[in-house]
Amino acid sequence: MQRALFSEFRGALFAVGLIIAGLIACGFVPADDPVLMILDNLRLHLAALLVVIAVMLLPLRAVLRALFLLVVGLFVFGTIVLGLLSVSRPISSASPNLELIAFNVLNSNAENGQAIAAFLEKSSADVVVLDESRPVVPHLDQLAGVYPFRAGCSEGATDGGRCGDVLVLSKLPLQEVTVTRLSPGSMHQAITAHVEIDGVRVNLVAVHLLRPYFADAQIREFDGLKRIVSSLDGPAIVVGDFNSAAWFRPFLATMKGSGLIRAPFEPGTWPVGLGDLGMPIDHVLLSKDLAFTSLSALGDHFGSNHRGLAAGIAVAR
């Protein structure tokens, strides 16, 4: 009886591994189907599950099955790492010229708006990019003393005066502010501006992309982002909630096509309960003439379902 149960458990565990391997394979299929796009985003975590199952099978005397799942999991890890290597740069030892915070506040997080504003008021960040910024909007006057320049929430600076989507707060003057949409009919803003940092003009692009279950609409937004970045002259910082992991193929193609780089390690930002093991769907990206001096998650998520990011950026003269 015990031997039969042992055999059934081992078989069931391997079957779960095969199902996960099948889901990973589906994620490699080039399509704009929302399920396949979600599976593409989950490839890293599904591969990690395969490795865990393989390790569990080893003491159960299922060595060949364990090795099969282990090879598949490591292969997927390898494809992700190789894809990201071409768009990743090491952290620089230079001193930062700019400190930046990026945070999806969560529109339904009104009860923490005051706490978030107080945190930002004491922050050393030169530029703050907030997505789903509605909870902070009532406290903009409080923040104006520290961040006198803003975009995305003032007359003439937004398309239709919408306030509470993407918001940029800055200690540095924001010049040539433009607020657009990444694709027709998009629910989110895309803000472009530039700031002067030690005599260097640096472009800033703040975005909030649709989720992958909007399928081809999200892919169109990646295409729109690539057009915006490719049209810029000079160094660029692109920041916001992309609702995608960096290894998601349309996102990876956007970075390669527009010459953007990422830090070698991006903290997990969603869901907050998983910490660094979560999905890194909020990003700070740089053009190749800029460098990261640091990138980390904020210590408190202030009731949001995202962790915020703090980045140090070096701008060479």
VEXTI-111455 format. One record per residue (C-alpha): residue number from 1; x, y, z. Coordinates in nm, 4 decimals, decimal comma. Layout:
N
{n:NUM&east:X&north:Y&up:Z} $
...
//
This chain:
317
{n:1&east:0,0000&north:0,0000&up:0,0000} $
{n:2&east:0,2723&north:0,2439&up:0,1007} $
{n:3&east:0,4756&north:0,1532&up:-0,2078} $
{n:4&east:0,1744&north:0,2211&up:-0,4302} $
{n:5&east:0,1158&north:0,5603&up:-0,2669} $
{n:6&east:0,4855&north:0,6406&up:-0,3020} $
{n:7&east:0,4747&north:0,5538&up:-0,6710} $
{n:8&east:0,1565&north:0,7546&up:-0,7272} $
{n:9&east:0,3003&north:1,0601&up:-0,5518} $
{n:10&east:0,6176&north:1,0397&up:-0,7583} $
{n:11&east:0,4151&north:1,0054&up:-1,0777} $
{n:12&east:0,1857&north:1,2945&up:-0,9856} $
{n:13&east:0,4846&north:1,5167&up:-0,9075} $
{n:14&east:0,6390&north:1,4403&up:-1,2444} $
{n:15&east:0,3046&north:1,5036&up:-1,4169} $
{n:16&east:0,2878&north:1,8478&up:-1,2554} $
{n:17&east:0,6405&north:1,9110&up:-1,3859} $
{n:18&east:0,5348&north:1,8103&up:-1,7373} $
{n:19&east:0,2354&north:2,0443&up:-1,7214} $
{n:20&east:0,4619&north:2,3315&up:-1,6142} $
{n:21&east:0,7059&north:2,2478&up:-1,8940} $
{n:22&east:0,4142&north:2,2570&up:-2,1377} $
{n:23&east:0,3061&north:2,5991&up:-2,0080} $
{n:24&east:0,6609&north:2,7272&up:-2,0545} $
{n:25&east:0,6631&north:2,5959&up:-2,4120} $
{n:26&east:0,3369&north:2,7802&up:-2,4796} $
{n:27&east:0,5028&north:3,1013&up:-2,3601} $
{n:28&east:0,7591&north:3,0692&up:-2,6407} $
{n:29&east:0,4873&north:3,0714&up:-2,9063} $
{n:30&east:0,4910&north:3,4111&up:-3,0858} $
{n:31&east:0,1334&north:3,5369&up:-3,0562} $
{n:32&east:-0,0710&north:3,8266&up:-2,9226} $
{n:33&east:-0,2953&north:3,5946&up:-2,7231} $
{n:34&east:-0,3248&north:3,7253&up:-2,3631} $
{n:35&east:-0,2771&north:3,3808&up:-2,2041} $
{n:36&east:0,0410&north:3,3172&up:-2,4024} $
{n:37&east:0,1685&north:3,6654&up:-2,3201} $
{n:38&east:0,1118&north:3,6059&up:-1,9485} $
{n:39&east:0,2946&north:3,2728&up:-1,9721} $
{n:40&east:0,5836&north:3,4494&up:-2,1456} $
{n:41&east:0,6070&north:3,6862&up:-1,8475} $
{n:42&east:0,5975&north:3,3910&up:-1,6057} $
{n:43&east:0,8758&north:3,1911&up:-1,7741} $
{n:44&east:1,1347&north:3,2604&up:-1,5037} $
{n:45&east:0,9061&north:3,1649&up:-1,2169} $
{n:46&east:0,7749&north:2,8554&up:-1,3940} $
{n:47&east:1,1330&north:2,7461&up:-1,4611} $
{n:48&east:1,2118&north:2,7917&up:-1,0919} $
{n:49&east:0,9177&north:2,5627&up:-1,0081} $
{n:50&east:1,0577&north:2,3013&up:-1,2456} $
{n:51&east:1,3916&north:2,3084&up:-1,0657} $
{n:52&east:1,2152&north:2,2712&up:-0,7281} $
{n:53&east:1,0160&north:1,9712&up:-0,8537} $
{n:54&east:1,3326&north:1,8163&up:-0,9980} $
{n:55&east:1,5051&north:1,8477&up:-0,6598} $
{n:56&east:1,2027&north:1,6881&up:-0,4910} $
{n:57&east:1,2105&north:1,3945&up:-0,7334} $
{n:58&east:1,5757&north:1,3086&up:-0,6701} $
{n:59&east:1,5285&north:1,1517&up:-0,3229} $
{n:60&east:1,2207&north:0,9711&up:-0,4586} $
{n:61&east:1,4472&north:0,7640&up:-0,6845} $
{n:62&east:1,3195&north:0,9242&up:-1,0043} $
{n:63&east:1,6605&north:1,0379&up:-1,1252} $
{n:64&east:1,5935&north:1,0385&up:-1,4995} $
{n:65&east:1,2682&north:1,2284&up:-1,4615} $
{n:66&east:1,4345&north:1,4733&up:-1,2251} $
{n:67&east:1,7202&north:1,5301&up:-1,4699} $
{n:68&east:1,4747&north:1,5892&up:-1,7551} $
{n:69&east:1,2874&north:1,8605&up:-1,5624} $
{n:70&east:1,6146&north:2,0082&up:-1,4379} $
{n:71&east:1,7522&north:2,0375&up:-1,7909} $
{n:72&east:1,4328&north:2,2038&up:-1,9131} $
{n:73&east:1,4341&north:2,4491&up:-1,6225} $
{n:74&east:1,8012&north:2,5364&up:-1,6683} $
{n:75&east:1,7503&north:2,5767&up:-2,0428} $
{n:76&east:1,4758&north:2,8305&up:-1,9811} $
{n:77&east:1,6951&north:3,0139&up:-1,7286} $
{n:78&east:1,9704&north:3,0196&up:-1,9879} $
{n:79&east:1,7505&north:3,1700&up:-2,2599} $
{n:80&east:1,6336&north:3,4422&up:-2,0218} $
{n:81&east:1,9847&north:3,5273&up:-1,9047} $
{n:82&east:2,1213&north:3,5386&up:-2,2604} $
{n:83&east:1,8362&north:3,7629&up:-2,3692} $
{n:84&east:1,8895&north:4,0055&up:-2,0818} $
{n:85&east:2,2687&north:4,0186&up:-2,1042} $
{n:86&east:2,2551&north:4,2245&up:-2,4236} $
{n:87&east:2,0435&north:4,4950&up:-2,2541} $
{n:88&east:2,2012&north:4,4934&up:-1,9076} $
{n:89&east:2,4900&north:4,7015&up:-1,7769} $
{n:90&east:2,6767&north:4,6666&up:-1,4459} $
{n:91&east:2,6295&north:4,9157&up:-1,1647} $
{n:92&east:2,8778&north:5,2021&up:-1,1972} $
{n:93&east:3,1040&north:5,3165&up:-0,9143} $
{n:94&east:3,0579&north:5,6795&up:-1,0231} $
{n:95&east:2,8789&north:5,9312&up:-0,8046} $
{n:96&east:2,5145&north:5,9857&up:-0,9027} $
{n:97&east:2,4130&north:6,3169&up:-1,0615} $
{n:98&east:2,0449&north:6,2320&up:-1,0301} $
{n:99&east:1,8344&north:6,0427&up:-0,7772} $
{n:100&east:1,4992&north:5,9130&up:-0,8965} $
{n:101&east:1,1971&north:5,7415&up:-0,7407} $
{n:102&east:0,9427&north:5,5446&up:-0,9436} $
{n:103&east:0,6302&north:5,4196&up:-0,7697} $
{n:104&east:0,2877&north:5,2896&up:-0,8727} $
{n:105&east:0,0847&north:5,4324&up:-0,5854} $
{n:106&east:-0,2410&north:5,2451&up:-0,6700} $
{n:107&east:-0,5453&north:5,4600&up:-0,7374} $
{n:108&east:-0,7543&north:5,2925&up:-0,4664} $
{n:109&east:-0,4879&north:5,3649&up:-0,2035} $
{n:110&east:-0,6342&north:5,6984&up:-0,0912} $
{n:111&east:-0,5888&north:5,6346&up:0,2825} $
{n:112&east:-0,2096&north:5,6325&up:0,2361} $
{n:113&east:-0,1840&north:5,9402&up:0,0164} $
{n:114&east:-0,0727&north:6,1632&up:0,3057} $
{n:115&east:0,1937&north:5,9141&up:0,4188} $
{n:116&east:0,3290&north:5,8822&up:0,0648} $
{n:117&east:0,3405&north:6,2612&up:0,0271} $
{n:118&east:0,5236&north:6,2945&up:0,3599} $
{n:119&east:0,7763&north:6,0311&up:0,2490} $
{n:120&east:0,8378&north:6,2078&up:-0,0808} $
{n:121&east:0,8687&north:6,5428&up:0,0943} $
{n:122&east:1,1603&north:6,4081&up:0,2998} $
{n:123&east:1,3133&north:6,2163&up:0,0102} $
{n:124&east:1,6444&north:6,3105&up:-0,1478} $
{n:125&east:1,5103&north:6,2222&up:-0,4936} $
{n:126&east:1,5508&north:6,4891&up:-0,7607} $
{n:127&east:1,2735&north:6,3438&up:-0,9768} $
{n:128&east:0,9710&north:6,1352&up:-0,8756} $
{n:129&east:0,7557&north:5,9428&up:-1,1236} $
{n:130&east:0,4212&north:5,8218&up:-0,9893} $
{n:131&east:0,1791&north:5,5925&up:-1,1700} $
{n:132&east:-0,1844&north:5,5694&up:-1,0569} $
{n:133&east:-0,1051&north:5,8872&up:-0,8668} $
{n:134&east:-0,4592&north:5,9807&up:-0,7598} $
{n:135&east:-0,3952&north:5,9361&up:-0,3825} $
{n:136&east:-0,1137&north:6,1939&up:-0,3972} $
{n:137&east:-0,3029&north:6,4555&up:-0,6016} $
{n:138&east:-0,4765&north:6,6171&up:-0,2972} $
{n:139&east:-0,1297&north:6,6753&up:-0,1450} $
{n:140&east:0,0384&north:6,8450&up:-0,4412} $
{n:141&east:0,0387&north:7,1845&up:-0,2689} $
{n:142&east:0,2218&north:7,0261&up:0,0247} $
{n:143&east:0,4827&north:6,8819&up:-0,2145} $
{n:144&east:0,5226&north:7,1996&up:-0,4203} $
{n:145&east:0,7752&north:7,3424&up:-0,1771} $
{n:146&east:1,0129&north:7,0503&up:-0,2374} $
{n:147&east:0,9106&north:6,9670&up:-0,5942} $
{n:148&east:0,8153&north:7,2977&up:-0,7559} $
{n:149&east:0,7984&north:7,1507&up:-1,1072} $
{n:150&east:0,5496&north:6,8901&up:-1,2190} $
{n:151&east:0,3923&north:6,7383&up:-1,5281} $
{n:152&east:0,0800&north:6,5341&up:-1,5839} $
{n:153&east:-0,1453&north:6,7230&up:-1,3469} $
{n:154&east:-0,1853&north:7,0850&up:-1,4521} $
{n:155&east:-0,3738&north:7,2841&up:-1,7124} $
{n:156&east:-0,2067&north:7,2820&up:-2,0506} $
{n:157&east:0,0285&north:6,9992&up:-1,9541} $
{n:158&east:-0,2120&north:6,7109&up:-2,0031} $
{n:159&east:-0,4425&north:6,5903&up:-2,2773} $
{n:160&east:-0,7771&north:6,7073&up:-2,1466} $
{n:161&east:-0,6416&north:6,8039&up:-1,8051} $
{n:162&east:-0,6537&north:6,4475&up:-1,6713} $
{n:163&east:-0,5020&north:6,4282&up:-1,3263} $
{n:164&east:-0,4169&north:6,1150&up:-1,1317} $
{n:165&east:-0,2589&north:5,8874&up:-1,3904} $
{n:166&east:0,1136&north:5,9445&up:-1,4596} $
{n:167&east:0,2627&north:6,2267&up:-1,2534} $
{n:168&east:0,6160&north:6,3663&up:-1,2606} $
{n:169&east:0,7444&north:6,5739&up:-0,9680} $
{n:170&east:1,0813&north:6,7425&up:-1,0000} $
{n:171&east:1,3236&north:6,9663&up:-0,8145} $
{n:172&east:1,4723&north:7,0513&up:-1,1554} $
{n:173&east:1,2867&north:7,2564&up:-1,4181} $
{n:174&east:1,0904&north:7,0349&up:-1,6582} $
{n:175&east:1,1251&north:7,1698&up:-2,0090} $
{n:176&east:0,9303&north:7,0982&up:-2,3279} $
{n:177&east:0,6720&north:6,8860&up:-2,1487} $
{n:178&east:0,4552&north:6,6709&up:-2,3742} $
{n:179&east:0,1742&north:6,4412&up:-2,2661} $
{n:180&east:0,0595&north:6,1808&up:-2,5164} $
{n:181&east:-0,0764&north:5,8267&up:-2,5396} $
{n:182&east:0,1403&north:5,5328&up:-2,6364} $
{n:183&east:-0,1368&north:5,4027&up:-2,8591} $
{n:184&east:-0,4787&north:5,5280&up:-2,9733} $
{n:185&east:-0,7445&north:5,4621&up:-2,7130} $
{n:186&east:-0,4949&north:5,3905&up:-2,4361} $
{n:187&east:-0,6141&north:5,4610&up:-2,0818} $
{n:188&east:-0,2710&north:5,5827&up:-1,9716} $
{n:189&east:-0,0558&north:5,8882&up:-2,0277} $
{n:190&east:0,3026&north:5,8994&up:-2,1507} $
{n:191&east:0,4925&north:6,2096&up:-2,0393} $
{n:192&east:0,8104&north:6,3341&up:-2,2046} $
{n:193&east:1,0226&north:6,6242&up:-2,0837} $
{n:194&east:1,3860&north:6,7098&up:-2,0393} $
{n:195&east:1,5956&north:6,8363&up:-1,7505} $
{n:196&east:1,9432&north:6,9900&up:-1,7326} $
{n:197&east:2,1862&north:6,7896&up:-1,5183} $
{n:198&east:2,5331&north:6,9412&up:-1,4777} $
{n:199&east:2,4952&north:7,1107&up:-1,8131} $
{n:200&east:2,3708&north:6,7985&up:-1,9914} $
{n:201&east:2,0217&north:6,7841&up:-2,1403} $
{n:202&east:1,8595&north:6,4558&up:-2,0337} $
{n:203&east:1,5259&north:6,3352&up:-2,1711} $
{n:204&east:1,2726&north:6,1888&up:-1,9303} $
{n:205&east:0,9952&north:5,9539&up:-2,0440} $
{n:206&east:0,7389&north:5,8503&up:-1,7802} $
{n:207&east:0,4925&north:5,5782&up:-1,8779} $
{n:208&east:0,2249&north:5,3409&up:-1,7556} $
{n:209&east:0,1569&north:5,0522&up:-1,9931} $
{n:210&east:-0,1461&north:4,8289&up:-2,0238} $
{n:211&east:-0,1448&north:4,4817&up:-1,8712} $
{n:212&east:-0,0629&north:4,1796&up:-2,0904} $
{n:213&east:-0,4217&north:4,0562&up:-2,0877} $
{n:214&east:-0,4967&north:4,3503&up:-2,3192} $
{n:215&east:-0,2856&north:4,1463&up:-2,5654} $
{n:216&east:-0,2166&north:4,3283&up:-2,8934} $
{n:217&east:-0,3063&north:4,6635&up:-2,7337} $
{n:218&east:-0,0086&north:4,6276&up:-2,4987} $
{n:219&east:0,2176&north:4,5304&up:-2,7893} $
{n:220&east:0,1082&north:4,8457&up:-2,9736} $
{n:221&east:0,2060&north:5,0449&up:-2,6655} $
{n:222&east:0,5541&north:4,8925&up:-2,6712} $
{n:223&east:0,5774&north:4,9927&up:-3,0373} $
{n:224&east:0,4650&north:5,3446&up:-2,9447} $
{n:225&east:0,7252&north:5,3639&up:-2,6699} $
{n:226&east:0,9972&north:5,2565&up:-2,9108} $
{n:227&east:0,8938&north:5,5337&up:-3,1530} $
{n:228&east:0,9045&north:5,7949&up:-2,8759} $
{n:229&east:1,2458&north:5,6907&up:-2,7456} $
{n:230&east:1,3932&north:5,6583&up:-3,0945} $
{n:231&east:1,2839&north:6,0136&up:-3,1747} $
{n:232&east:1,4690&north:6,1653&up:-2,8787} $
{n:233&east:1,7984&north:6,3472&up:-2,9150} $
{n:234&east:2,0460&north:6,2888&up:-2,6342} $
{n:235&east:2,0504&north:6,0783&up:-2,3154} $
{n:236&east:1,7183&north:5,9331&up:-2,1996} $
{n:237&east:1,5641&north:5,7917&up:-1,8831} $
{n:238&east:1,2512&north:5,5806&up:-1,9353} $
{n:239&east:1,0626&north:5,4927&up:-1,6195} $
{n:240&east:0,7291&north:5,3613&up:-1,4977} $
{n:241&east:0,5026&north:5,0605&up:-1,4597} $
{n:242&east:0,5461&north:4,8496&up:-1,7743} $
{n:243&east:0,3249&north:4,5659&up:-1,6497} $
{n:244&east:0,5809&north:4,3279&up:-1,8013} $
{n:245&east:0,9014&north:4,1557&up:-1,7037} $
{n:246&east:1,2138&north:4,2575&up:-1,8957} $
{n:247&east:1,2390&north:3,9111&up:-2,0570} $
{n:248&east:0,8915&north:3,9446&up:-2,2123} $
{n:249&east:0,9780&north:3,9339&up:-2,5819} $
{n:250&east:0,7977&north:4,2526&up:-2,6997} $
{n:251&east:0,9585&north:4,4397&up:-2,4092} $
{n:252&east:1,3024&north:4,2960&up:-2,4888} $
{n:253&east:1,2580&north:4,3927&up:-2,8551} $
{n:254&east:1,1645&north:4,7467&up:-2,7476} $
{n:255&east:1,4799&north:4,7813&up:-2,5387} $
{n:256&east:1,7004&north:4,6478&up:-2,8172} $
{n:257&east:1,5277&north:4,8576&up:-3,0828} $
{n:258&east:1,5577&north:5,1823&up:-2,8858} $
{n:259&east:1,9000&north:5,1235&up:-2,7318} $
{n:260&east:1,7808&north:5,1133&up:-2,3704} $
{n:261&east:1,9633&north:4,9324&up:-2,0903} $
{n:262&east:1,8581&north:4,7942&up:-1,7548} $
{n:263&east:2,0381&north:4,7322&up:-1,4276} $
{n:264&east:2,1884&north:4,3811&up:-1,3894} $
{n:265&east:1,9367&north:4,3037&up:-1,1137} $
{n:266&east:1,5879&north:4,4496&up:-1,0924} $
{n:267&east:1,3953&north:4,4027&up:-0,7659} $
{n:268&east:1,0619&north:4,2261&up:-0,7818} $
{n:269&east:0,7879&north:4,4885&up:-0,7552} $
{n:270&east:0,4618&north:4,2912&up:-0,7793} $
{n:271&east:0,3019&north:4,1449&up:-0,5782} $
{n:272&east:0,4584&north:4,3124&up:-0,2773} $
{n:273&east:0,4263&north:4,0010&up:-0,0593} $
{n:274&east:0,6872&north:3,8155&up:-0,2658} $
{n:275&east:0,9506&north:4,0857&up:-0,2269} $
{n:276&east:1,2455&north:4,0368&up:-0,4619} $
{n:277&east:1,0981&north:3,7022&up:-0,5691} $
{n:278&east:0,8026&north:3,8816&up:-0,7268} $
{n:279&east:0,7685&north:3,9978&up:-1,0853} $
{n:280&east:0,9894&north:4,2942&up:-1,1814} $
{n:281&east:0,7244&north:4,4839&up:-1,3783} $
{n:282&east:0,8246&north:4,8384&up:-1,2755} $
{n:283&east:1,1409&north:4,9566&up:-1,4451} $
{n:284&east:1,3993&north:5,2299&up:-1,4720} $
{n:285&east:1,5717&north:5,2130&up:-1,8114} $
{n:286&east:1,8561&north:5,4267&up:-1,9424} $
{n:287&east:2,0122&north:5,5085&up:-2,2753} $
{n:288&east:2,3630&north:5,3712&up:-2,3127} $
{n:289&east:2,5308&north:5,7065&up:-2,2411} $
{n:290&east:2,3960&north:5,7006&up:-1,8828} $
{n:291&east:2,4840&north:5,4609&up:-1,6005} $
{n:292&east:2,3182&north:5,3161&up:-1,2917} $
{n:293&east:2,4945&north:5,3838&up:-0,9635} $
{n:294&east:2,2221&north:5,2029&up:-0,7661} $
{n:295&east:1,8785&north:5,0453&up:-0,8017} $
{n:296&east:1,6742&north:4,9153&up:-0,5098} $
{n:297&east:1,3181&north:4,8748&up:-0,3870} $
{n:298&east:1,1709&north:5,1266&up:-0,1451} $
{n:299&east:1,1558&north:4,9987&up:0,2106} $
{n:300&east:0,7789&north:5,0590&up:0,2458} $
{n:301&east:0,5056&north:4,9992&up:-0,0115} $
{n:302&east:0,2603&north:5,2320&up:0,1725} $
{n:303&east:-0,0437&north:5,0150&up:0,1015} $
{n:304&east:0,0197&north:4,9860&up:-0,2727} $
{n:305&east:0,0247&north:4,6519&up:-0,4517} $
{n:306&east:0,3583&north:4,7556&up:-0,6081} $
{n:307&east:0,6975&north:4,8163&up:-0,4520} $
{n:308&east:0,8546&north:5,1438&up:-0,5521} $
{n:309&east:1,2063&north:5,1811&up:-0,6960} $
{n:310&east:1,4889&north:5,4188&up:-0,6047} $
{n:311&east:1,7635&north:5,4682&up:-0,8618} $
{n:312&east:2,0906&north:5,6547&up:-0,8676} $
{n:313&east:2,1960&north:5,7673&up:-1,2159} $
{n:314&east:2,5309&north:5,9010&up:-1,3361} $
{n:315&east:2,5307&north:6,1569&up:-1,6172} $
{n:316&east:2,8666&north:6,2189&up:-1,7839} $
{n:317&east:2,9442&north:6,5673&up:-1,9126} $
//
